[in-house]
């Protein structure tokens, strides 16, 4: 019997293989793949919004229907925004607030800053995230797609979510929180938490350090090995 293929979706917390600080780590994708001897495909991209991650999942499934896949879905931060743009004829994410690389990007940055200033609502974004995830996971279940989810945003512990939301949509719980980033901050699992990489002259890197990647890899492996997909 063929082994399943792992499909990873997310932002830079899934994507990055190295740090600009020079710090070396083994990405959790590689740890999981090596442990299980499963091949994987990485669909993640730095800066991805939750809307873009969901669009990537939807697009990939419809283009590559395969019942022998496991989707590992890392959701991003609620203050990022995703939308389809005719300017570039593709779905884009917005999180960059300054220093555009070209004229088109300056349009996106200006739009994003206005959106943050005039339209961003914490409660609204939480409500929208819950709605989109409920619809997406129900759709994946209807297609018999195996999936595992985990969240980064601090608001993962918001009072607007419930345990039933996380249980129904197969989210990983990190001790007493559903926010991996919040857990990483509390337990020194970020690169910036390593003293030699938190000094003047080196840009701080808030991504997971090697212990952080081992931690999330083990949480995902536990789900896969116990066949807890949805």
MIDOSE-1310 file (N, C-alpha, C; in nm, 2 decimals, decimal comma, always signed):
residues 230
xxxx	+0,08/-0,12/+0,00/+0,00/+0,00/+0,00/+0,09/+0,12/+0,00; +0,06/+0,22/-0,09/+0,14/+0,34/-0,10/+0,12/+0,42/+0,03; +0,23/+0,49/+0,07/+0,22/+0,58/+0,18/+0,16/+0,71/+0,14; +0,09/+0,78/+0,23/+0,02/+0,90/+0,20/+0,13/+1,01/+0,18
xxxx	+0,09/+1,12/+0,11/+0,17/+1,24/+0,09/+0,12/+1,34/+0,19; +0,22/+1,41/+0,25/+0,19/+1,52/+0,34/+0,18/+1,65/+0,26; +0,08/+1,73/+0,28/+0,07/+1,86/+0,22/+0,07/+1,97/+0,33; +0,17/+2,05/+0,33/+0,18/+2,16/+0,43/+0,13/+2,29/+0,37
xxxx	+0,04/+2,36/+0,45/-0,01/+2,49/+0,42/+0,02/+2,58/+0,53; +0,06/+2,71/+0,50/+0,08/+2,80/+0,61/+0,16/+2,93/+0,56; +0,22/+2,99/+0,66/+0,30/+3,11/+0,63/+0,45/+3,08/+0,66; +0,52/+3,18/+0,69/+0,67/+3,16/+0,71/+0,70/+3,07/+0,83
xxxx	+0,61/+3,05/+0,92/+0,63/+2,96/+1,03/+0,64/+2,82/+0,99; +0,58/+2,79/+0,87/+0,59/+2,66/+0,81/+0,70/+2,66/+0,70; +0,71/+2,77/+0,63/+0,80/+2,78/+0,51/+0,95/+2,78/+0,53; +0,99/+2,86/+0,63/+1,13/+2,90/+0,64/+1,22/+2,77/+0,67
xxxx	+1,33/+2,77/+0,60/+1,43/+2,66/+0,62/+1,56/+2,72/+0,69; +1,57/+2,85/+0,70/+1,68/+2,92/+0,76/+1,65/+3,05/+0,82; +1,73/+3,10/+0,90/+1,71/+3,24/+0,96/+1,82/+3,33/+0,91; +1,77/+3,46/+0,89/+1,87/+3,56/+0,85/+1,97/+3,59/+0,96
xxxx	+1,94/+3,54/+1,08/+2,04/+3,57/+1,19/+2,16/+3,47/+1,18; +2,15/+3,37/+1,10/+2,25/+3,26/+1,09/+2,22/+3,14/+1,17; +2,11/+3,15/+1,25/+2,07/+3,04/+1,34/+2,03/+2,92/+1,25; +2,07/+2,80/+1,29/+2,04/+2,68/+1,21/+1,93/+2,60/+1,28
xxxx	+1,83/+2,55/+1,21/+1,73/+2,47/+1,27/+1,68/+2,37/+1,16; +1,61/+2,26/+1,21/+1,55/+2,16/+1,12/+1,40/+2,19/+1,12; +1,35/+2,23/+1,01/+1,21/+2,26/+0,99/+1,12/+2,14/+1,03; +1,01/+2,16/+1,10/+0,92/+2,05/+1,14/+0,87/+1,97/+1,03
xxxx	+0,86/+2,02/+0,91/+0,82/+1,95/+0,79/+0,92/+1,83/+0,77; +1,04/+1,86/+0,77/+1,15/+1,76/+0,75/+1,15/+1,66/+0,86; +1,13/+1,70/+0,99/+1,13/+1,61/+1,10/+1,02/+1,51/+1,09; +0,90/+1,55/+1,05/+0,78/+1,46/+1,03/+0,81/+1,37/+0,92
xxxx	+0,85/+1,42/+0,80/+0,88/+1,34/+0,69/+0,98/+1,23/+0,71; +1,09/+1,27/+0,78/+1,19/+1,17/+0,81/+1,14/+1,07/+0,91; +1,07/+1,11/+1,00/+1,02/+1,01/+1,10/+0,92/+0,91/+1,04; +0,83/+0,95/+0,96/+0,73/+0,87/+0,90/+0,77/+0,81/+0,77
xxxx	+0,88/+0,86/+0,71/+0,92/+0,82/+0,57/+0,80/+0,85/+0,47; +0,73/+0,96/+0,49/+0,63/+1,01/+0,40/+0,70/+1,12/+0,31; +0,66/+1,13/+0,19/+0,70/+1,24/+0,11/+0,61/+1,36/+0,14; +0,65/+1,48/+0,11/+0,57/+1,59/+0,14/+0,58/+1,70/+0,03
xxxx	+0,48/+1,78/+0,02/+0,48/+1,90/-0,07/+0,45/+2,02/+0,02; +0,53/+2,12/+0,00/+0,51/+2,24/+0,08/+0,44/+2,35/+0,00; +0,32/+2,39/+0,04/+0,24/+2,49/-0,03/+0,25/+2,63/+0,05; +0,32/+2,63/+0,16/+0,33/+2,75/+0,24/+0,41/+2,86/+0,17
xxxx	+0,38/+2,99/+0,22/+0,46/+3,10/+0,17/+0,46/+3,21/+0,28; +0,58/+3,27/+0,29/+0,60/+3,38/+0,39/+0,50/+3,49/+0,36; +0,44/+3,54/+0,47/+0,34/+3,65/+0,46/+0,20/+3,61/+0,43; +0,17/+3,48/+0,42/+0,04/+3,43/+0,39/-0,06/+3,48/+0,49
xxxx	-0,18/+3,52/+0,45/-0,29/+3,54/+0,53/-0,38/+3,42/+0,54; -0,47/+3,42/+0,64/-0,56/+3,30/+0,65/-0,65/+3,28/+0,52; -0,69/+3,39/+0,46/-0,77/+3,38/+0,34/-0,69/+3,31/+0,23; -0,56/+3,35/+0,22/-0,47/+3,29/+0,11/-0,45/+3,14/+0,14
xxxx	-0,43/+3,11/+0,27/-0,41/+2,97/+0,30/-0,53/+2,89/+0,27; -0,65/+2,94/+0,30/-0,77/+2,86/+0,26/-0,78/+2,85/+0,11; -0,75/+2,96/+0,04/-0,76/+2,96/-0,11/-0,66/+2,86/-0,16; -0,54/+2,85/-0,11/-0,44/+2,75/-0,15/-0,49/+2,61/-0,13
xxxx	-0,56/+2,58/-0,02/-0,61/+2,45/+0,01/-0,72/+2,41/-0,10; -0,81/+2,51/-0,12/-0,92/+2,49/-0,21/-0,87/+2,46/-0,35; -0,77/+2,55/-0,39/-0,72/+2,54/-0,53/-0,64/+2,41/-0,55; -0,56/+2,37/-0,45/-0,48/+2,25/-0,46/-0,57/+2,13/-0,47
xxxx	-0,67/+2,12/-0,39/-0,76/+2,00/-0,39/-0,83/+1,98/-0,53; -0,88/+2,09/-0,57/-0,96/+2,09/-0,70/-0,87/+2,06/-0,82; -0,74/+2,09/-0,81/-0,65/+2,06/-0,92/-0,58/+1,93/-0,90; -0,58/+1,87/-0,78/-0,51/+1,75/-0,76/-0,58/+1,66/-0,66
xxxx	-0,69/+1,61/-0,70/-0,78/+1,52/-0,62/-0,70/+1,39/-0,59; -0,68/+1,37/-0,46/-0,60/+1,25/-0,42/-0,64/+1,21/-0,28; -0,71/+1,10/-0,27/-0,76/+1,05/-0,14/-0,65/+1,01/-0,04; -0,53/+1,00/-0,09/-0,42/+0,94/-0,01/-0,33/+1,06/+0,04
xxxx	-0,39/+1,16/+0,09/-0,31/+1,28/+0,13/-0,35/+1,32/+0,27; -0,26/+1,38/+0,34/-0,28/+1,44/+0,47/-0,25/+1,59/+0,46; -0,34/+1,67/+0,49/-0,32/+1,82/+0,49/-0,29/+1,86/+0,63; -0,17/+1,93/+0,64/-0,13/+1,99/+0,77/-0,14/+2,14/+0,75
xxxx	-0,24/+2,20/+0,82/-0,27/+2,34/+0,80/-0,24/+2,43/+0,91; -0,14/+2,51/+0,89/-0,10/+2,61/+0,99/-0,17/+2,75/+0,95; -0,26/+2,79/+1,04/-0,32/+2,92/+1,02/-0,23/+3,03/+1,07; -0,25/+3,15/+1,01/-0,16/+3,26/+1,03/-0,22/+3,36/+1,13
xxxx	-0,20/+3,49/+1,11/-0,24/+3,60/+1,20/-0,36/+3,67/+1,15; -0,45/+3,71/+1,24/-0,58/+3,77/+1,19/-0,56/+3,91/+1,14; -0,45/+3,98/+1,17/-0,44/+4,12/+1,11/-0,38/+4,12/+0,97; -0,35/+4,00/+0,91/-0,32/+3,99/+0,77/-0,45/+3,99/+0,69
xxxx	-0,44/+4,03/+0,57/-0,56/+4,03/+0,48/-0,53/+3,97/+0,35; -0,62/+3,89/+0,30/-0,61/+3,83/+0,17/-0,73/+3,86/+0,08; -0,70/+3,88/-0,05/-0,80/+3,92/-0,15/-0,75/+3,89/-0,29; -0,85/+3,86/-0,38/-0,80/+3,85/-0,52/-0,79/+3,98/-0,58
xxxx	-0,68/+4,00/-0,65/-0,65/+4,13/-0,71/-0,63/+4,12/-0,87; -0,71/+4,20/-0,94/-0,70/+4,21/-1,08/-0,57/+4,27/-1,13; -0,51/+4,35/-1,04/-0,38/+4,41/-1,08/-0,28/+4,31/-1,11; -0,28/+4,20/-1,04/-0,18/+4,10/-1,06/-0,24/+3,97/-1,11
xxxx	-0,37/+3,97/-1,12/-0,45/+3,85/-1,16/-0,42/+3,73/-1,08; -0,42/+3,74/-0,94/-0,40/+3,63/-0,85/-0,45/+3,67/-0,71; -0,46/+3,57/-0,63/-0,50/+3,59/-0,49/-0,37/+3,64/-0,42; -0,38/+3,74/-0,34/-0,27/+3,80/-0,27/-0,29/+3,81/-0,12
xxxx	-0,18/+3,81/-0,04/-0,19/+3,84/+0,10/-0,12/+3,97/+0,13; -0,17/+4,04/+0,23/-0,12/+4,17/+0,27/-0,08/+4,17/+0,41; +0,05/+4,19/+0,44/+0,10/+4,21/+0,58/+0,21/+4,31/+0,58; +0,27/+4,35/+0,47/+0,38/+4,45/+0,46/+0,32/+4,59/+0,46
xxxx	+0,38/+4,67/+0,55/+0,33/+4,81/+0,58/+0,41/+4,92/+0,53; +0,53/+4,89/+0,47/+0,62/+5,00/+0,43/+0,72/+4,94/+0,33; +0,80/+5,03/+0,27/+0,91/+5,00/+0,18/+0,87/+4,91/+0,07; +0,79/+4,95/-0,02/+0,75/+4,87/-0,14/+0,86/+4,85/-0,23
xxxx	+0,86/+4,74/-0,30/+0,96/+4,70/-0,40/+0,93/+4,76/-0,54; +0,80/+4,79/-0,56/+0,77/+4,84/-0,69/+0,63/+4,92/-0,68; +0,59/+4,98/-0,79/+0,47/+5,06/-0,78/+0,34/+4,98/-0,74; +0,33/+4,86/-0,80/+0,21/+4,78/-0,77/+0,21/+4,74/-0,62
xxxx	+0,32/+4,71/-0,56/+0,33/+4,68/-0,42/+0,29/+4,80/-0,33; +0,33/+4,92/-0,38/+0,30/+5,04/-0,31/+0,14/+5,06/-0,30; +0,07/+5,02/-0,41/-0,07/+5,03/-0,40/-0,13/+4,93/-0,30; -0,07/+4,81/-0,29/-0,12/+4,71/-0,19/-0,09/+4,76/-0,05
xxxx	+0,03/+4,82/-0,03/+0,07/+4,87/+0,10/-0,02/+4,98/+0,15; -0,05/+5,07/+0,06/-0,14/+5,18/+0,09/-0,28/+5,13/+0,13; -0,33/+5,04/+0,05/-0,46/+4,98/+0,07/-0,46/+4,91/+0,21; -0,36/+4,83/+0,23/-0,35/+4,75/+0,36/-0,35/+4,85/+0,48
xxxx	-0,27/+4,95/+0,47/-0,26/+5,05/+0,58/-0,39/+5,12/+0,61; -0,47/+5,15/+0,50/-0,60/+5,21/+0,52/-0,70/+5,11/+0,58; -0,69/+4,98/+0,53/-0,77/+4,88/+0,59/-0,75/+4,86/+0,74; -0,62/+4,86/+0,78/-0,59/+4,85/+0,92/-0,65/+4,97/+1,00
xxxx	-0,63/+5,08/+0,94/-0,67/+5,21/+1,01/-0,83/+5,22/+1,02; -0,90/+5,19/+0,91/-1,04/+5,22/+0,91/-1,13/+5,10/+0,91; -1,09/+4,99/+0,88/-1,18/+4,87/+0,87/-1,14/+4,75/+0,96; -1,02/+4,74/+1,00/-0,99/+4,63/+1,08/-1,07/+4,62/+1,21
xxxx	-1,12/+4,51/+1,25/-1,19/+4,49/+1,37/-1,15/+4,35/+1,43; -1,10/+4,35/+1,55/-1,06/+4,23/+1,61/-1,17/+4,13/+1,62; -1,28/+4,17/+1,67/-1,40/+4,08/+1,68/-1,44/+4,04/+1,54; -1,44/+4,13/+1,44/-1,48/+4,09/+1,31/-1,39/+3,99/+1,25
xxxx	-1,26/+4,00/+1,27/-1,17/+3,91/+1,21/-1,18/+3,77/+1,28; -1,20/+3,77/+1,41/-1,22/+3,64/+1,48/-1,35/+3,57/+1,42; -1,45/+3,65/+1,41/-1,58/+3,59/+1,35/-1,56/+3,54/+1,21; -1,49/+3,61/+1,13/-1,47/+3,57/+0,99/-1,38/+3,45/+0,99
xxxx	-1,28/+3,44/+1,07/-1,19/+3,33/+1,07/-1,27/+3,20/+1,11; -1,35/+3,21/+1,22/-1,43/+3,10/+1,26/-1,52/+3,05/+1,15; -1,58/+3,14/+1,08/-1,68/+3,11/+0,97/-1,60/+3,04/+0,86; -1,49/+3,10/+0,82/-1,42/+3,04/+0,70/-1,36/+2,90/+0,74
xxxx	-1,31/+2,88/+0,86/-1,26/+2,75/+0,90/-1,37/+2,65/+0,91; -1,48/+2,69/+0,97/-1,60/+2,59/+0,97/-1,64/+2,54/+0,84; -1,65/+2,64/+0,74/-1,69/+2,60/+0,61/-1,58/+2,51/+0,54; -1,45/+2,55/+0,55/-1,34/+2,48/+0,49/-1,33/+2,34/+0,54
xxxx	-1,34/+2,32/+0,67/-1,32/+2,19/+0,73/-1,44/+2,10/+0,70; -1,56/+2,16/+0,70/-1,68/+2,08/+0,66/-1,66/+2,03/+0,52; -1,61/+2,12/+0,43/-1,59/+2,08/+0,29/-1,48/+1,97/+0,28; -1,37/+1,98/+0,36/-1,27/+1,88/+0,35/-1,32/+1,75/+0,40
xxxx	-1,40/+1,75/+0,51/-1,46/+1,62/+0,56/-1,55/+1,56/+0,45; -1,63/+1,65/+0,38/-1,72/+1,59/+0,28/-1,64/+1,53/+0,16; -1,51/+1,57/+0,14/-1,43/+1,51/+0,04/-1,34/+1,39/+0,10; -1,36/+1,36/+0,22/-1,28/+1,26/+0,29/-1,13/+1,29/+0,29
xxxx	-1,10/+1,42/+0,30/-0,96/+1,46/+0,31/-0,92/+1,45/+0,46; -0,81/+1,39/+0,49/-0,75/+1,39/+0,62/-0,68/+1,52/+0,65; -0,71/+1,58/+0,76/-0,65/+1,71/+0,79/-0,62/+1,73/+0,94; -0,52/+1,81/+0,96/-0,48/+1,85/+1,10/-0,46/+2,00/+1,09
xxxx	-0,51/+2,08/+1,19/-0,50/+2,22/+1,19/-0,43/+2,27/+1,32; -0,36/+2,38/+1,31/-0,31/+2,45/+1,43/-0,30/+2,60/+1,40; -0,31/+2,68/+1,50/-0,32/+2,82/+1,49/-0,20/+2,89/+1,55; -0,17/+3,01/+1,50/-0,06/+3,09/+1,55/-0,11/+3,21/+1,64
xxxx	-0,22/+3,27/+1,59/-0,26/+3,40/+1,65/-0,29/+3,39/+1,80; -0,25/+3,50/+1,87/-0,29/+3,51/+2,01/-0,44/+3,49/+2,03; -0,52/+3,54/+1,94/-0,66/+3,54/+1,96/-0,72/+3,40/+1,94; -0,63/+3,30/+1,92/-0,68/+3,16/+1,92/-0,75/+3,13/+2,05
xxxx	-0,72/+3,20/+2,16/-0,78/+3,17/+2,29/-0,89/+3,27/+2,32; -0,94/+3,34/+2,22/-1,05/+3,43/+2,24/-1,17/+3,37/+2,29; -1,25/+3,45/+2,37/-1,38/+3,40/+2,42/-1,48/+3,37/+2,31; -1,45/+3,42/+2,19/-1,55/+3,40/+2,08/-1,53/+3,26/+2,02
xxxx	-1,43/+3,19/+2,05/-1,41/+3,05/+2,01/-1,46/+2,96/+2,12; -1,49/+2,83/+2,09/-1,53/+2,74/+2,19/-1,44/+2,61/+2,17; -1,44/+2,52/+2,27/-1,37/+2,40/+2,25/-1,43/+2,31/+2,14; -1,56/+2,32/+2,13/-1,63/+2,24/+2,02/-1,58/+2,29/+1,88
xxxx	-1,55/+2,42/+1,86/-1,49/+2,46/+1,74/-1,36/+2,40/+1,71; -1,27/+2,39/+1,81/-1,14/+2,34/+1,79/-1,15/+2,18/+1,77; -1,23/+2,12/+1,85/-1,24/+1,97/+1,84/-1,30/+1,93/+1,71; -1,41/+2,00/+1,66/-1,47/+1,97/+1,54/-1,38/+1,98/+1,42
xxxx	-1,29/+2,09/+1,43/-1,20/+2,12/+1,32/-1,06/+2,07/+1,34; -1,04/+1,98/+1,43/-0,92/+1,90/+1,46/-0,79/+1,99/+1,47; -0,81/+2,09/+1,56/-0,70/+2,18/+1,60/-0,61/+2,11/+1,71; -0,48/+2,14/+1,70/-0,39/+2,09/+1,80/-0,40/+2,19/+1,92
xxxx	-0,40/+2,13/+2,04/-0,40/+2,22/+2,16/-0,26/+2,21/+2,22; -0,20/+2,32/+2,26/-0,07/+2,33/+2,32/-0,08/+2,35/+2,47; -0,08/+2,25/+2,55/-0,10/+2,26/+2,69/-0,23/+2,33/+2,72; -0,23/+2,46/+2,76/-0,35/+2,53/+2,79/-0,38/+2,64/+2,69
xxxx	-0,34/+2,63/+2,57/-0,36/+2,73/+2,47/-0,37/+2,67/+2,33; -0,44/+2,74/+2,24/-0,45/+2,69/+2,10/-0,36/+2,78/+2,01; -0,29/+2,87/+2,07/-0,20/+2,96/+2,00/-0,06/+2,90/+2,01; +0,00/+2,85/+1,90/+0,14/+2,80/+1,90/+0,23/+2,92/+1,93
xxxx	+0,21/+3,04/+1,87/+0,30/+3,15/+1,90/+0,29/+3,19/+2,04; +0,17/+3,19/+2,10/+0,16/+3,22/+2,24/+0,24/+3,12/+2,33; +0,23/+3,00/+2,29/+0,30/+2,89/+2,37/+0,45/+2,91/+2,35; +0,49/+2,94/+2,23/+0,63/+2,96/+2,20/+0,69/+3,07/+2,28
xxxx	+0,61/+3,18/+2,29/+0,66/+3,30/+2,37/+0,68/+3,26/+2,52; +0,59/+3,18/+2,57/+0,59/+3,14/+2,71/+0,70/+3,04/+2,74; +0,74/+2,97/+2,64/+0,83/+2,86/+2,67/+0,96/+2,87/+2,59; +1,00/+2,99/+2,55/+1,12/+3,02/+2,49/+1,15/+2,93/+2,37
xxxx	+1,06/+2,92/+2,28/+1,07/+2,84/+2,16/+1,09/+2,92/+2,04; +1,13/+3,05/+2,05/+1,15/+3,13/+1,93/+1,31/+3,16/+1,92; +1,35/+3,19/+1,80/+1,49/+3,22/+1,78/+1,54/+3,33/+1,87; +1,45/+3,44/+1,88/+1,49/+3,55/+1,96/+1,50/+3,52/+2,11
xxxx	+1,45/+3,41/+2,15/+1,46/+3,37/+2,29/+1,60/+3,30/+2,32; +1,68/+3,28/+2,22/+1,82/+3,23/+2,24/+1,91/+3,35/+2,26; +1,98/+3,36/+2,37/+2,05/+3,49/+2,41/+2,15/+3,53/+2,30; +2,22/+3,44/+2,24/+2,32/+3,48/+2,14/+2,26/+3,54/+2,01
xxxx	+2,13/+3,52/+1,99/+2,06/+3,57/+1,87/+1,97/+3,68/+1,91; +1,98/+3,74/+2,03/+1,90/+3,85/+2,08/+1,99/+3,96/+2,13; +2,08/+4,01/+2,04/+2,17/+4,11/+2,08/+2,17/+4,22/+1,98; +2,22/+4,33/+2,02/+2,22/+4,45/+1,93/+2,30/+4,42/+1,80
xxxx	+2,25/+4,48/+1,69/+2,31/+4,46/+1,56/+2,26/+4,34/+1,48; +2,18/+4,26/+1,55/+2,12/+4,14/+1,48/+1,97/+4,16/+1,48; +1,90/+4,16/+1,36/+1,76/+4,17/+1,36/+1,69/+4,06/+1,43; +1,60/+4,08/+1,51/+1,53/+3,98/+1,59/+1,45/+3,89/+1,50
xxxx	+1,45/+3,76/+1,52/+1,38/+3,66/+1,45/+1,28/+3,60/+1,54; +1,15/+3,62/+1,52/+1,05/+3,57/+1,61/+0,99/+3,43/+1,57; +1,05/+3,37/+1,47/+1,01/+3,24/+1,43/+1,06/+3,13/+1,52; +1,01/+3,01/+1,50/+1,04/+2,90/+1,60/+1,19/+2,86/+1,59
xxxx	+1,25/+2,84/+1,71/+1,38/+2,78/+1,71/+1,38/+2,63/+1,69; +1,49/+2,56/+1,70/+1,49/+2,42/+1,68/+1,40/+2,34/+1,78; +1,40/+2,38/+1,90/+1,32/+2,32/+2,00/+1,17/+2,34/+1,97; +1,14/+2,46/+1,91/+1,00/+2,48/+1,87/+0,96/+2,40/+1,76
xxxx	+1,05/+2,37/+1,66/+1,01/+2,29/+1,55/+1,00/+2,14/+1,59; +1,08/+2,10/+1,69/+1,07/+1,96/+1,74/+0,93/+1,95/+1,81; +0,90/+2,05/+1,89/+0,77/+2,05/+1,97/+0,65/+2,03/+1,88; +0,64/+2,12/+1,77/+0,52/+2,11/+1,69/+0,52/+1,99/+1,60
xxxx	+0,64/+1,94/+1,56/+0,65/+1,81/+1,49/+0,60/+1,70/+1,57; +0,63/+1,69/+1,70/+0,58/+1,59/+1,78/+0,43/+1,59/+1,80; +0,38/+1,71/+1,81/+0,23/+1,73/+1,83/+0,16/+1,68/+1,70; +0,21/+1,71/+1,59/+0,15/+1,66/+1,46/+0,17/+1,51/+1,45
xxxx	+0,29/+1,46/+1,48/+0,31/+1,32/+1,47/+0,22/+1,24/+1,56; +0,19/+1,29/+1,68/+0,09/+1,23/+1,77/-0,04/+1,21/+1,70; -0,09/+1,32/+1,63/-0,21/+1,31/+1,56/-0,21/+1,21/+1,45; -0,10/+1,21/+1,37/-0,10/+1,12/+1,26/-0,09/+0,97/+1,31
xxxx	+0,00/+0,95/+1,40/+0,02/+0,81/+1,45/-0,11/+0,76/+1,52; -0,19/+0,84/+1,57/-0,31/+0,80/+1,64/-0,43/+0,81/+1,54; -0,40/+0,85/+1,42/-0,50/+0,86/+1,31/-0,62/+0,96/+1,35; -0,58/+1,07/+1,42/-0,67/+1,17/+1,46/-0,67/+1,28/+1,35
xx	-0,75/+1,26/+1,25/-0,75/+1,35/+1,14/-0,87/+1,45/+1,13; -0,99/+1,40/+1,16/-1,11/+1,49/+1,16/-1,22/+1,42/+1,23
